Amino acid sequence: MRTPLTIIVLLIGFFFFLQETVPLPDTVNISFYKAPENALIAAQHDSIISSNIIGKWKDQNSTLIFKKGGKHTTIYDKGISIEGKWEISKRVLKLTFEGLFMESQDAYLILSFKKNKMEYRQVSGEKDPTIWIAQKISDKP
């Protein structure tokens, strides 16, 4: 049986967990703990991320190159390179990979985005629990 104090502490903790940081229009520092409150804020987040993702990023096992116009290249640390298209919608980064015989797609929920760092996790296919942390290593693709 829970005491009233325990319930209050749990509710306060839950409240802080659900907080969202909404950036000023010229600030690139978005942390997500819940979905944006309205479609306008969601569209602003997508626009900020899309305009600042251009460049070269390094995560735990690959280098990601995002180009204007929605093209991307993923170069895995083991040397394999895959090209395709990227888009961001509702904080989800969708990567389409174009192969010789087939096309595949992965989707990643962006958990946090800063000018030089982003955190994301896979939300498509076999859901990998890894939180990917990418550091921007160049503004040029």
C-alpha positions as CSV (number, residue, x, y, z in Angstrom):
1,M,0.0,0.0,0.0
2,R,1.3,3.4,-1.0
3,T,1.3,6.3,1.4
4,P,0.1,9.7,0.2
5,L,3.6,11.1,0.3
6,T,4.9,8.3,-2.0
7,I,2.1,9.0,-4.5
8,I,2.9,12.8,-4.4
9,V,6.6,12.0,-5.0
10,L,5.7,9.7,-7.9
11,L,3.4,12.3,-9.5
12,I,6.1,15.1,-9.2
13,G,8.7,12.8,-10.8
14,F,6.2,11.9,-13.6
15,F,5.5,15.6,-14.2
16,F,9.2,16.5,-14.6
17,F,9.6,13.5,-16.9
18,L,6.9,14.8,-19.3
19,Q,8.4,18.3,-19.5
20,E,9.3,19.6,-23.0
21,T,11.9,22.2,-23.9
22,V,10.6,24.4,-26.7
23,P,13.4,26.3,-28.4
24,L,13.4,29.9,-29.4
25,P,13.1,30.2,-33.2
26,D,16.9,30.9,-33.6
27,T,18.0,28.3,-31.1
28,V,18.9,24.7,-32.0
29,N,18.4,22.8,-28.7
30,I,15.4,20.6,-28.7
31,S,14.8,17.9,-26.1
32,F,11.6,15.8,-26.3
33,Y,9.9,14.1,-23.4
34,K,6.4,14.2,-24.9
35,A,4.8,15.0,-28.3
36,P,4.6,18.8,-29.1
37,E,1.4,20.3,-27.9
38,N,0.2,21.4,-31.3
39,A,1.0,20.9,-35.0
40,L,2.7,24.3,-35.3
41,I,5.3,23.5,-32.7
42,A,5.8,20.1,-34.3
43,A,6.3,21.7,-37.8
44,Q,8.8,24.2,-36.3
45,H,10.8,21.4,-34.7
46,D,10.9,19.5,-38.0
47,S,11.9,22.6,-39.9
48,I,14.7,23.4,-37.4
49,I,16.0,19.9,-37.5
50,S,15.8,19.6,-41.3
51,S,17.8,22.8,-41.8
52,N,20.5,22.0,-39.2
53,I,21.0,18.3,-40.0
54,I,22.8,19.0,-43.2
55,G,26.4,17.9,-42.8
56,K,28.5,14.9,-41.6
57,W,27.6,13.1,-38.3
58,K,29.4,10.2,-36.5
59,D,27.5,7.8,-34.2
60,Q,28.5,4.6,-32.5
61,N,28.9,2.5,-35.7
62,S,28.7,4.8,-38.7
63,T,29.2,8.1,-40.4
64,L,26.0,9.8,-41.7
65,I,26.1,12.4,-44.4
66,F,23.0,14.4,-44.9
67,K,22.8,16.6,-48.1
68,K,20.3,19.3,-49.1
69,G,17.6,18.0,-51.3
70,G,17.0,14.9,-49.1
71,K,20.0,12.7,-50.2
72,H,22.1,10.9,-47.6
73,T,25.0,8.4,-47.4
74,T,25.6,6.1,-44.5
75,I,29.1,4.7,-44.2
76,Y,29.4,2.0,-41.6
77,D,32.6,1.6,-39.6
78,K,33.2,-1.8,-41.3
79,G,33.4,-0.1,-44.7
80,I,30.0,-0.7,-46.2
81,S,28.4,2.4,-47.8
82,I,24.7,2.9,-48.6
83,E,23.0,5.8,-50.3
84,G,19.4,6.9,-50.3
85,K,17.0,9.7,-49.3
86,W,16.1,11.2,-45.9
87,E,13.1,13.2,-44.6
88,I,11.9,14.3,-41.2
89,S,8.2,14.3,-40.2
90,K,6.9,14.5,-36.7
91,R,10.4,14.1,-35.2
92,V,10.9,10.9,-37.1
93,L,14.0,10.6,-39.3
94,K,13.1,8.3,-42.2
95,L,16.1,6.9,-44.1
96,T,15.4,5.2,-47.4
97,F,18.2,3.0,-48.7
98,E,18.5,2.4,-52.4
99,G,20.0,-1.0,-53.3
100,L,20.6,-2.7,-56.6
101,F,17.6,-4.9,-56.4
102,M,15.4,-3.5,-53.6
103,E,14.7,-0.5,-51.5
104,S,14.5,-0.5,-47.7
105,Q,13.6,2.1,-45.1
106,D,14.5,2.7,-41.4
107,A,12.8,5.2,-39.1
108,Y,14.3,6.8,-36.1
109,L,12.6,8.9,-33.4
110,I,14.7,12.0,-32.7
111,L,14.9,12.2,-28.9
112,S,17.2,15.2,-28.7
113,F,18.7,17.6,-31.3
114,K,21.3,20.2,-30.8
115,K,23.5,22.0,-33.3
116,N,26.3,19.5,-32.9
117,K,24.6,16.5,-31.3
118,M,21.5,14.4,-31.8
119,E,20.1,11.4,-30.0
120,Y,17.7,9.0,-31.7
121,R,16.3,5.4,-31.5
122,Q,15.0,3.1,-34.1
123,V,11.2,2.8,-34.3
124,S,10.9,0.6,-37.5
125,G,11.5,-3.0,-38.1
126,E,13.1,-5.0,-35.3
127,K,13.1,-2.3,-32.7
128,D,16.7,-1.9,-31.5
129,P,16.8,-0.5,-27.9
130,T,20.0,1.4,-28.6
131,I,20.0,5.1,-28.1
132,W,22.2,6.4,-31.0
133,I,24.2,9.4,-30.2
134,A,25.7,11.3,-33.2
135,Q,28.1,14.1,-33.0
136,K,28.3,16.6,-35.9
137,I,31.8,16.5,-37.3
138,S,31.3,18.8,-40.3
139,D,28.7,21.3,-41.5
140,K,29.7,20.3,-45.1
141,P,28.4,17.0,-46.5
